[in-house]
Amino acid sequence: MTLLELSGIEKAFFGVKALKGVSLALRGGEVLGLVGENGAGKSTLMNVLGGVVRPDAGCMRLAGAPFAPRGPADAAAAGIAFIHQELNLFPNLDIADNLFLDRYPRRWRLPWIDRRTLRARTREALSAVGLDLAPHLLVEKLTQGERQLVEIAKSLRVGARVFIFDEPTTSLASREIERLRALIARLRAEGKAIVYISHVLSDVLSLSDAIAVMRDGALVSTGARAEYTIPRMIACMVGRDLTQLYPPRKAKPSPDTVLAVRGLSQPGIVRDVGFALHKGEVLGVFGLMGSGRSELARILFGLDPCAQGSVAIGGARAVGRSPGARIRAGMAFVTENRREEGLLMEGSVADNLSLASLPRFRAPRTRLLNGGRLGAAVGRLIERLRIKTEAPRRQLVKQLSGGNQQKVVIGKWLMLDPRVLMLDEPTRGIDVGAKYDVYALIDELAAAGAGVLCISSELDELVAICDRILVMRRGEVKGSFDRVEFDKERILLAAFGQRAPGTGAGEGAR
């Protein structure tokens, strides 16, 4: 039975069509895998369904009745649950408050919260998603997977019939992913309709009953899961056969050192970390969760303290410990959390791109900006990175797709021509086309003489784009592999703390 029907949905932003007459049907007890490149229109379509934006044309029907939500509250009341990649929970409140914030149980119709009933109902809601947690536990204490299940429990509590999962596995550990898959299977068995949006195409194939592919705002292909393979999905997404996922390498490391790290230690975080990054080199950092990869990058950039050790950039003996000093020395850092730490979400595309480099565009002998020169530089960067925006001075960066947001984060630092660029999970949550662009950009920067340090939990990615890989475990460097030594089994052995024959554990700068 068709539970949800969208017909001829259109939407434009700043004169650019984001949706072009999209028609789609979703049945109860079905998982629809929705795929497409960043900017293809997936999020806009789901925002229309979730009441976040109103369509310019077209109509929707839910359970046979007209459906035209005026806002997210209308959509939620009608039974639409949107499980965003960035969850809509209050970290500083406990689980019970997050679940019942809009509808607390009252005591005898008085304006007093019935705490006993609240705790009982919270345990019941958590049990429905397989969580055994205390209702008074603060959400900020939960893992990302637990937060996601709390979000789902919140939706089930209000009787959601349609679930939209937007990149649900991006920040989850393997055990949490399996728990989520089991829950999706249960929701399907209960007759719920599910839209599953993900760039992990293998997950889409294994979970979905049907596939829908979007490109440039239009629905270009739909069908049963059996009709699709990963190569076919990619071909539909990009409009051509993509014969390779990684661009050919052009950069070649030189003996010159652009970053020298010696004896870096911070109790409980990292211990005696030393390595060298060379001009033109792409150096990967791999390790399991909790290995200290991201913490190391934050220390290198001066965001977190360091008890001992030295950091030298571009031949300088040492540089100051603050982020400002590191930036002035030629270091840039693309953080893992682009939305909270890398972007001003309420700022324009142009403002975000110029954020780190404004002093460079100051008019001589004044504090005024040279708007013409700045605008020209921003325009060249948008063209170079192929950022999809028609109005960079007016369009807010929050309105861009994830892949284009990531390009803006990287572009912000490219305006400074850094000697050392650190990237933490640079392709997390973006599509294959945008990934290819990021990989090509990394190689381009290295070929121009920059040193690139790339942190990733995707070993295949590091093997494809790096000249050397450092392996971290419990805050220490446990192995260093040159490109000719790349062997995924040996690298994983080092990550798990097993001795990988023929590698140097805990190498210093070389």
ZANU-12254 format. One line per 2 residues: number of its first residue (from 1); their letters; for each residue z negated, x negated, y negated of C-alpha. Coordinates in pm, 1 decimal. Layout:
# ZANU-12254
NUM	A	Z,X,Y  ...
//
This chain:
# ZANU-12254
1	MT	0.0,0.0,0.0  94.1,-132.6,-346.0
3	LL	-225.2,-180.0,-544.6  -82.8,-343.3,-855.6
5	EL	264.1,-321.6,-1007.3  401.5,-505.6,-1309.6
7	SG	738.6,-399.9,-1447.0  951.9,-577.7,-1708.5
9	IE	664.2,-768.3,-1870.2  767.3,-966.2,-2179.9
11	KA	564.9,-1178.6,-2420.9  657.8,-1419.1,-2700.0
13	FF	451.2,-1669.3,-2900.8  584.1,-1804.4,-3231.7
15	GV	926.3,-1665.4,-3145.8  936.7,-1844.6,-2809.7
17	KA	954.1,-1617.9,-2505.4  675.1,-1698.0,-2262.1
19	LK	757.0,-1406.5,-2028.6  1104.7,-1269.4,-1971.0
21	GV	1105.7,-931.1,-1800.4  872.5,-1017.6,-1512.3
23	SL	837.0,-754.2,-1239.0  591.9,-805.7,-954.9
25	AL	410.8,-598.1,-692.3  85.5,-682.4,-515.4
27	RG	-48.0,-505.2,-208.6  -404.8,-457.9,-97.8
29	GE	-503.7,-704.1,175.0  -239.9,-951.6,58.4
31	VL	-260.1,-1302.5,-88.0  24.2,-1373.8,-328.0
33	GL	80.4,-1742.7,-399.3  202.9,-1782.5,-757.8
35	VG	355.8,-2122.5,-834.9  553.0,-2282.5,-1113.8
37	EN	550.0,-2580.3,-1346.1  304.1,-2593.0,-1634.1
39	GA	451.9,-2375.5,-1905.1  641.3,-2157.8,-1655.2
41	GK	446.1,-1848.8,-1764.7  191.8,-1808.5,-1483.1
43	ST	-115.7,-1815.2,-1704.4  43.3,-1590.4,-1966.4
45	LM	131.0,-1335.1,-1697.7  -223.6,-1341.3,-1561.3
47	NV	-364.3,-1317.1,-1914.7  -160.9,-999.8,-1962.1
49	LG	-303.3,-863.6,-1638.5  -655.4,-971.3,-1738.4
51	GV	-634.0,-808.2,-2081.0  -651.4,-1140.6,-2268.5
53	VR	-311.8,-1083.3,-2434.8  -103.6,-768.7,-2476.1
55	PD	259.2,-765.4,-2360.2  541.3,-708.6,-2608.9
57	AG	727.4,-494.8,-2355.5  691.1,-363.8,-2001.4
59	CM	420.3,-169.0,-1823.4  163.1,-201.6,-1545.4
61	RL	22.9,36.0,-1287.0  -304.2,-9.3,-1097.3
63	AG	-357.2,202.7,-784.2  -74.1,428.4,-902.6
65	AP	-220.8,494.6,-1250.0  -98.9,347.5,-1580.5
67	FA	-286.5,29.6,-1667.9  -291.1,-108.4,-2022.8
69	PR	-612.8,-302.7,-2088.8  -700.9,-353.8,-2455.1
71	GP	-918.8,-652.9,-2371.3  -1083.4,-845.1,-2086.1
73	AD	-1365.8,-590.0,-2067.4  -1115.2,-311.5,-1993.9
75	AA	-952.4,-519.3,-1720.3  -1288.1,-606.3,-1563.6
77	AA	-1396.2,-240.6,-1571.7  -1073.1,-147.7,-1392.6
79	GI	-1146.4,-397.8,-1114.1  -954.2,-711.1,-1221.0
81	AF	-1147.4,-1035.2,-1156.4  -1011.8,-1355.4,-1313.6
83	IH	-1166.2,-1668.2,-1155.6  -1060.4,-1928.9,-1411.4
85	QE	-1033.3,-2302.5,-1353.8  -1292.3,-2330.0,-1632.6
87	LN	-1552.5,-2078.6,-1511.9  -1697.8,-1811.4,-1741.0
89	LF	-2062.8,-1883.8,-1676.5  -2348.7,-1983.9,-1906.4
91	PN	-2480.8,-2317.8,-1772.5  -2810.7,-2287.8,-1963.6
93	LD	-2894.5,-1951.8,-1799.8  -3008.1,-1894.8,-1443.1
95	IA	-2799.8,-1734.1,-1169.2  -2962.8,-1393.0,-1204.6
97	DN	-2898.7,-1378.7,-1578.9  -2534.7,-1479.2,-1529.3
99	LF	-2481.5,-1209.7,-1267.8  -2647.2,-924.2,-1456.3
101	LD	-2614.7,-1024.9,-1821.1  -2416.7,-710.8,-1906.7
103	RY	-2617.3,-473.2,-1689.9  -2980.9,-567.7,-1627.2
105	PR	-3185.1,-337.2,-1402.9  -3438.6,-156.1,-1622.4
107	RW	-3791.8,-44.2,-1548.5  -3839.4,333.3,-1583.0
109	RL	-3556.9,364.1,-1838.4  -3753.8,146.8,-2076.0
111	PW	-3606.8,-159.9,-2252.3  -3782.4,-389.0,-2006.9
113	ID	-3597.8,-585.7,-1740.2  -3710.3,-512.0,-1385.4
115	RR	-3737.4,-872.8,-1268.9  -3826.4,-787.9,-909.7
117	TL	-3517.8,-570.0,-870.3  -3310.0,-833.1,-1054.0
119	RA	-3409.6,-1104.4,-806.0  -3347.9,-877.1,-505.1
121	RT	-3002.3,-775.1,-626.3  -2916.7,-1137.0,-707.8
123	RE	-3005.3,-1248.7,-353.8  -2792.8,-963.8,-217.8
125	AL	-2496.1,-1063.7,-435.6  -2527.5,-1430.2,-339.6
127	SA	-2554.3,-1343.6,28.3  -2220.6,-1161.9,1.7
129	VG	-2049.0,-1492.6,-78.0  -2252.4,-1704.2,165.3
131	LD	-2488.9,-1865.4,-86.1  -2858.4,-1916.0,-19.6
133	LA	-2987.8,-2010.1,-365.2  -3289.8,-1914.2,-570.5
135	PH	-3205.0,-1650.8,-837.6  -3398.6,-1848.0,-1102.4
137	LL	-3191.9,-2167.1,-1050.5  -3007.1,-2276.0,-1364.7
139	VE	-2627.6,-2270.5,-1330.0  -2606.8,-2623.5,-1474.0
141	KL	-2785.3,-2744.6,-1159.4  -2515.1,-2605.6,-929.2
143	TQ	-2213.6,-2788.5,-789.9  -1869.7,-2676.9,-906.3
145	GE	-1813.0,-2500.4,-574.7  -2141.9,-2311.7,-600.8
147	RQ	-2058.6,-2206.0,-956.0  -1726.8,-2071.8,-838.8
149	LV	-1894.3,-1865.2,-567.4  -2141.6,-1730.5,-825.4
151	EI	-1841.3,-1623.3,-1035.4  -1694.0,-1445.8,-732.8
153	AK	-2029.7,-1281.8,-656.3  -2034.6,-1154.3,-1014.4
155	SL	-1690.4,-997.7,-965.4  -1784.3,-839.7,-632.4
157	RV	-2094.6,-690.7,-789.4  -1885.3,-484.8,-1031.9
159	GA	-1641.4,-371.1,-761.7  -1336.9,-588.4,-830.4
161	RV	-1021.6,-489.6,-641.7  -783.5,-761.1,-762.2
163	FI	-884.8,-1129.1,-766.0  -691.4,-1392.7,-961.1
165	FD	-775.2,-1750.4,-859.0  -644.9,-2005.1,-1111.9
167	EP	-644.8,-2359.3,-966.0  -960.6,-2284.8,-764.2
169	TT	-982.2,-2613.6,-570.2  -926.7,-2857.9,-858.4
171	SL	-1288.0,-2980.1,-881.0  -1416.4,-2893.1,-534.6
173	AS	-1526.9,-3117.5,-249.6  -1365.0,-3065.6,92.0
175	RE	-1661.3,-2867.1,229.5  -1654.4,-2635.6,-73.4
177	IE	-1279.1,-2585.7,-33.3  -1326.6,-2470.8,325.0
179	RL	-1596.9,-2226.8,217.0  -1364.8,-2086.8,-50.7
181	RA	-1080.4,-2046.7,199.3  -1309.7,-1854.1,434.4
183	LI	-1416.8,-1625.1,150.0  -1055.6,-1557.3,48.5
185	AR	-978.6,-1464.6,409.4  -1271.8,-1222.7,405.4
187	LR	-1162.5,-1063.9,77.7  -816.3,-1014.3,220.9
189	AE	-961.4,-850.7,534.5  -1158.3,-612.1,309.7
191	GK	-835.6,-494.4,146.9  -865.4,-683.2,-181.0
193	AI	-548.5,-801.5,-351.7  -545.3,-1172.2,-437.4
195	VY	-325.8,-1384.2,-664.2  -363.3,-1752.4,-578.6
197	IS	-234.4,-1995.8,-844.1  -231.2,-2362.3,-749.6
199	HV	-35.3,-2684.6,-780.1  -157.2,-2783.4,-433.1
201	LS	148.3,-2640.3,-261.8  18.5,-2704.9,90.4
203	DV	-278.2,-2476.5,12.5  -46.1,-2209.0,-123.7
205	LS	157.7,-2215.2,196.9  -142.0,-2202.9,428.8
207	LS	-328.4,-1925.9,242.1  -58.6,-1690.6,116.6
209	DA	119.3,-1394.0,272.4  389.8,-1394.6,4.3
211	IA	518.2,-1644.9,-252.5  636.2,-1591.1,-611.2
213	VM	791.6,-1874.0,-813.2  819.0,-1874.5,-1193.1
215	RD	1031.9,-2094.8,-1415.6  1070.2,-2081.9,-1795.7
217	GA	895.2,-1745.8,-1820.6  1101.1,-1571.7,-1553.7
219	LV	1039.2,-1485.5,-1191.1  1307.0,-1684.8,-1007.8
221	ST	1212.0,-1637.7,-641.8  990.5,-1412.0,-429.5
223	GA	956.4,-1362.8,-57.1  741.6,-1386.5,252.1
225	RA	558.9,-1713.3,317.6  779.4,-1784.3,620.6
227	EY	1081.6,-1814.4,390.6  934.9,-2112.3,204.1
229	TI	874.1,-2481.4,254.8  721.8,-2717.8,1.1
231	PR	1064.7,-2870.5,-86.1  1206.7,-2522.0,-143.4
233	MI	916.7,-2424.6,-369.6  958.6,-2744.0,-571.5
235	AC	1335.0,-2688.0,-601.8  1273.7,-2332.7,-730.5
237	MV	1006.6,-2454.2,-973.6  1211.7,-2730.4,-1135.1
239	GR	1557.4,-2576.3,-1092.3  1690.0,-2865.7,-887.7
241	DL	1614.3,-3062.9,-574.4  1341.3,-3315.6,-651.1
243	TQ	1422.4,-3599.8,-413.8  1117.8,-3805.1,-505.0
245	LY	771.8,-3729.5,-637.3  725.0,-4070.1,-800.8
247	PP	962.9,-4248.4,-1042.0  1093.4,-4595.9,-955.2
249	RK	867.6,-4878.7,-1072.6  993.7,-5100.8,-1354.8
251	AK	676.3,-5270.1,-1477.5  573.2,-5608.2,-1339.8
253	PS	230.8,-5762.4,-1404.0  206.1,-6092.6,-1588.0
255	PD	-69.9,-6354.0,-1550.2  -206.8,-6271.3,-1898.1
257	TV	-539.0,-6084.9,-1891.9  -585.6,-5785.6,-2123.5
259	LA	-925.9,-5676.6,-1989.3  -1191.0,-5898.9,-1831.8
261	VR	-1506.5,-5739.3,-1693.5  -1790.3,-5958.6,-1565.5
263	GL	-2124.3,-5870.1,-1405.9  -2137.0,-5512.2,-1536.5
265	SQ	-2461.5,-5348.1,-1426.3  -2660.7,-5036.5,-1511.0
267	PG	-2947.8,-4942.6,-1276.4  -2858.0,-4650.7,-1052.4
269	IV	-2500.9,-4635.9,-1183.0  -2301.6,-4958.2,-1129.7
271	RD	-2396.0,-5298.9,-996.4  -2236.2,-5636.4,-1068.3
273	VG	-1885.9,-5499.9,-1127.1  -1627.8,-5760.6,-1217.5
275	FA	-1249.1,-5754.7,-1230.8  -952.4,-5846.7,-1447.2
277	LH	-670.0,-5623.3,-1565.3  -345.8,-5799.7,-1644.2
279	KG	-72.5,-5732.2,-1894.8  183.5,-5495.4,-1739.8
281	EV	-44.3,-5410.2,-1446.3  -140.4,-5064.7,-1317.4
283	LG	-480.5,-5108.5,-1155.0  -613.8,-4820.6,-946.6
285	VF	-978.6,-4738.8,-887.4  -1053.3,-4538.3,-573.6
287	GL	-1372.7,-4413.4,-417.9  -1545.7,-4107.1,-280.0
289	MG	-1739.8,-3865.4,-498.6  -2049.0,-4040.3,-632.0
291	SG	-1895.5,-4386.1,-597.1  -1932.8,-4457.6,-969.7
293	RS	-1563.2,-4451.2,-1068.0  -1589.7,-4225.3,-1371.7
295	EL	-1925.2,-4373.9,-1470.6  -1764.6,-4719.2,-1477.2
297	AR	-1491.0,-4597.9,-1713.9  -1746.0,-4439.8,-1947.4
299	IL	-1942.6,-4765.9,-1960.0  -1625.2,-4966.6,-2023.7
301	FG	-1538.8,-4739.1,-2316.5  -1889.1,-4763.6,-2460.2
303	LD	-1982.2,-4398.7,-2402.4  -2269.6,-4482.0,-2167.3
305	PC	-2515.7,-4773.9,-2185.8  -2491.3,-5096.4,-1989.2
307	AQ	-2790.9,-5316.0,-1906.7  -2594.0,-5636.2,-1858.6
309	GS	-2246.1,-5777.9,-1826.6  -1954.0,-5841.0,-2061.1
311	VA	-1626.4,-5671.8,-2151.2  -1346.9,-5874.5,-2311.9
313	IG	-1024.7,-5712.4,-2440.7  -706.3,-5895.1,-2523.8
315	GA	-850.7,-6243.6,-2494.1  -1152.1,-6177.7,-2716.2
317	RA	-1471.4,-6321.8,-2573.2  -1651.5,-5987.9,-2604.2
319	VG	-1633.6,-5666.6,-2802.7  -1896.9,-5433.0,-2942.1
321	RS	-2054.1,-5177.3,-2713.2  -1963.7,-4863.7,-2912.5
323	PG	-1650.6,-4651.5,-2848.4  -1535.9,-4729.3,-3204.0
325	AR	-1549.5,-5102.4,-3136.7  -1360.6,-5061.1,-2809.3
327	IR	-1091.8,-4851.0,-2979.7  -1049.7,-5107.1,-3257.3
329	AG	-1013.4,-5378.0,-2991.2  -725.9,-5185.0,-2834.1
331	MA	-884.6,-4968.8,-2563.0  -809.0,-4599.0,-2503.3
333	FV	-965.5,-4355.9,-2256.5  -826.4,-4028.9,-2120.3
335	TE	-1130.0,-3852.9,-1975.7  -1141.6,-3640.9,-1662.8
337	NR	-1252.0,-3332.9,-1859.3  -968.3,-3286.0,-2105.2
339	RE	-1081.1,-2945.1,-2235.7  -1434.9,-3045.2,-2333.5
341	EG	-1399.9,-3417.7,-2405.6  -1032.8,-3482.3,-2476.9
343	LL	-913.7,-3199.3,-2700.5  -1010.3,-2982.7,-2994.8
345	ME	-912.3,-2656.0,-2829.5  -913.4,-2463.4,-3159.0
347	GS	-700.8,-2730.0,-3328.9  -323.0,-2740.1,-3350.7
349	VA	-101.0,-2956.3,-3133.7  -23.7,-3181.2,-3432.1
351	DN	-391.0,-3215.2,-3528.2  -486.5,-3318.4,-3174.9
353	LS	-204.2,-3571.7,-3145.4  -303.7,-3739.2,-3472.2
355	LA	-679.9,-3719.9,-3418.2  -738.2,-4085.0,-3323.0
357	SL	-484.7,-4242.3,-3558.4  -536.1,-4076.1,-3898.8
359	PR	-637.2,-4400.8,-4076.8  -297.7,-4547.2,-3991.3
361	FR	-124.8,-4282.5,-4200.4  -333.0,-4315.8,-4516.1
363	AP	-127.0,-4367.4,-4830.2  -170.9,-4715.0,-4989.2
365	RT	-478.0,-4754.7,-5214.1  -582.7,-4389.7,-5161.3
367	RL	-771.0,-4177.9,-4913.2  -484.8,-3929.9,-4889.9
369	LN	-270.4,-3893.7,-4580.0  103.1,-3954.5,-4590.7
371	GG	196.6,-3617.6,-4442.4  565.6,-3697.9,-4409.3
373	RL	508.6,-4017.2,-4212.8  242.5,-3850.1,-3995.9
375	GA	463.2,-3548.7,-3923.9  755.6,-3772.1,-3827.2
377	AV	536.5,-3974.4,-3588.5  400.5,-3655.4,-3428.4
379	GR	754.3,-3519.9,-3389.1  875.0,-3837.9,-3219.5
381	LI	579.2,-3831.2,-2981.3  635.7,-3465.2,-2890.1
383	ER	997.6,-3546.3,-2810.2  905.4,-3859.1,-2615.1
385	LR	643.7,-3681.0,-2401.7  848.4,-3359.7,-2372.7
387	IK	558.3,-3144.2,-2489.4  665.8,-2779.8,-2488.9
389	TE	582.0,-2650.1,-2835.8  798.9,-2499.7,-3107.0
391	AP	539.1,-2501.4,-3384.9  313.1,-2810.0,-3348.6
393	RR	138.9,-2752.1,-3681.5  62.9,-2385.3,-3606.3
395	QL	31.4,-2358.0,-3229.1  -322.0,-2412.7,-3101.4
397	VK	-355.3,-2661.9,-2819.6  -549.1,-2403.4,-2615.1
399	QL	-227.0,-2201.4,-2596.3  -45.1,-2480.9,-2410.8
401	SG	-21.8,-2508.1,-2033.8  -246.8,-2756.6,-1851.8
403	GN	31.9,-3011.0,-1811.5  122.5,-3000.2,-2179.1
405	QQ	-243.5,-3025.5,-2276.5  -268.9,-3340.0,-2064.6
407	KV	35.6,-3484.1,-2240.1  -131.7,-3416.1,-2575.2
409	VI	-448.4,-3598.6,-2461.5  -245.1,-3901.1,-2355.5
411	GK	-24.2,-3880.7,-2664.3  -328.8,-3889.8,-2892.4
413	WL	-399.6,-4243.4,-2768.6  -36.2,-4355.5,-2760.1
415	ML	-29.4,-4320.3,-3139.7  -258.9,-4627.7,-3141.6
417	DP	-39.9,-4845.3,-2912.9  -338.5,-4943.6,-2694.0
419	RV	-361.4,-5273.4,-2506.6  -573.3,-5109.9,-2236.0
421	LM	-535.3,-4746.0,-2132.1  -791.0,-4596.2,-1891.8
423	LD	-696.5,-4269.4,-1722.1  -951.3,-4067.5,-1522.9
425	EP	-778.9,-3819.5,-1285.9  -466.7,-3809.3,-1508.0
427	TR	-273.4,-3555.8,-1295.0  -552.7,-3321.5,-1185.5
429	GI	-449.4,-2957.8,-1221.1  -90.3,-3017.3,-1335.4
431	DV	235.5,-2941.8,-1156.9  478.4,-3175.2,-981.5
433	GA	716.5,-3194.1,-1276.6  441.0,-3282.1,-1522.3
435	KY	297.5,-3531.7,-1271.5  634.4,-3707.4,-1253.6
437	DV	638.4,-3730.1,-1635.3  285.4,-3879.7,-1639.7
439	YA	374.1,-4133.5,-1369.2  687.9,-4233.3,-1561.4
441	LI	483.8,-4270.5,-1879.5  227.5,-4493.1,-1703.2
443	DE	507.8,-4719.3,-1581.8  666.9,-4720.4,-1927.5
445	LA	340.1,-4828.5,-2090.9  286.4,-5103.9,-1835.3
447	AA	645.2,-5223.5,-1878.6  578.0,-5248.6,-2254.7
449	GA	284.5,-5482.4,-2184.0  -19.6,-5257.8,-2173.3
451	GV	-274.7,-5276.5,-1893.6  -338.2,-4940.9,-1727.5
453	LC	-654.5,-4860.7,-1530.5  -604.8,-4540.9,-1330.1
455	IS	-895.6,-4362.1,-1159.6  -793.2,-4105.6,-899.4
457	SE	-928.2,-3928.5,-592.9  -567.5,-3896.5,-466.3
459	LD	-507.7,-4207.7,-258.1  -137.0,-4132.0,-210.1
461	EL	-100.5,-4127.0,-587.3  -262.9,-4468.0,-632.7
463	VA	-62.1,-4623.6,-350.7  259.7,-4502.2,-514.8
465	IC	197.0,-4610.1,-875.2  -43.3,-4907.5,-867.0
467	DR	-1.0,-5282.5,-836.1  -357.5,-5326.0,-712.2
469	IL	-641.4,-5095.3,-602.2  -1014.8,-5152.5,-638.3
471	VM	-1238.0,-4954.5,-402.7  -1584.2,-4849.4,-519.8
473	RR	-1883.1,-4733.9,-319.6  -2229.4,-4656.1,-457.0
475	GE	-2156.4,-4827.3,-787.4  -2014.8,-5148.6,-640.7
477	VK	-1662.7,-5280.7,-590.5  -1626.3,-5302.7,-213.5
479	GS	-1265.5,-5410.9,-184.5  -958.1,-5522.9,-374.8
481	FD	-609.0,-5459.9,-233.5  -286.3,-5606.9,-368.7
483	RV	29.0,-5397.7,-333.5  150.1,-5590.0,-29.0
485	EF	-184.5,-5508.2,139.3  -177.7,-5132.6,70.2
487	DK	-285.0,-4954.0,384.7  -450.4,-4614.3,346.8
489	ER	-666.3,-4654.9,656.2  -809.9,-4987.3,538.1
491	IL	-868.7,-4853.3,186.8  -1053.7,-4550.4,325.5
493	LA	-1260.8,-4774.9,551.5  -1373.2,-4967.0,244.9
495	AF	-1452.9,-4641.7,62.7  -1670.6,-4529.0,354.6
497	GQ	-1853.6,-4863.1,358.9  -1679.7,-5009.7,661.3
499	RA	-1553.0,-5363.9,642.4  -1177.5,-5373.3,586.2
501	PG	-1047.3,-5696.9,742.2  -874.8,-5935.7,508.8
503	TG	-1007.0,-5796.7,180.6  -1248.9,-5945.8,-62.1
505	AG	-1550.7,-5724.6,-118.1  -1691.6,-5714.2,-465.6
507	EG	-1436.3,-5955.4,-613.8  -1495.2,-6073.0,-962.2
509	AR	-1233.3,-6110.8,-1234.9  -937.0,-6306.9,-1118.5
//
